[in-house]
Amino acid sequence: MQGALWIGVGAMVALVGVSGLAEWRRGRRRDLDRVGWMPWTFIQIMALLLAIVGAALALKAG
């Protein structure tokens, strides 16, 4: 169980990195009218929250 939780935490941390990079790219776009439709900041915050909760559960399980 603990290993699966750590794998989930790793996946959420990777998603935090990817969504941070995507938001950074969106902020530096050349065409200001092409905003996009993905809420990268919200995805980043939720993934970070899930990573924290998952790490806490993994530490408690171990």
N, C-alpha and C positions, 0 to 999 in steps of 0.2 A: 504493500500500500504506500509506504513512504517513498519508494522509488518512482512510482507513478506520479505522486504529488510533485516530486522534484523535476520530473520531465515536464509536467504542466507549467511549473514555475519558469523553467527554461524557455518554453514556448512563449509564455507571456512576456518575458524579458526581451525575447527576439522581436515580438510584435511591437513592444514599446520602441525598440530601435528603428524598426521599419517605418512605423507611423511617424516618429520624429523626423526621420529623413524625408518622408513624403511631405510633411508639413513645411519643412525647410525649403524643399524644392518648390512647393506651391507659393511660398512667400517670395521666391526669387524669379517667378515666371515673367516672361517678356510680354505676353499678351494678357493684359489685366482683365479682359473680358472672359477669358477661359478659366473660370474659377474651379470647376470640378464639382463633384457631388459627394465625395467622401468626407465625413466629419473627422479628420485625422486627429484633432486635438481631443475630441471625446473618446475616440478609440484608444488613444495613448493613455488617457487618464483611467479608463476602465481596465485596460490591460495591466497597468501599474497596480491598481487596487487589487485585481485578481492575483497578481504575482505576490503581493504582500500577504494576502489572506492564505494563499497556497503555501507560502513559506512558513507562516505561523502554524498552519495545520501539520505540515511535514515535520517541523521541529517538535511539536507536541506529540506526534505519533512515534517519534524516535526515542 
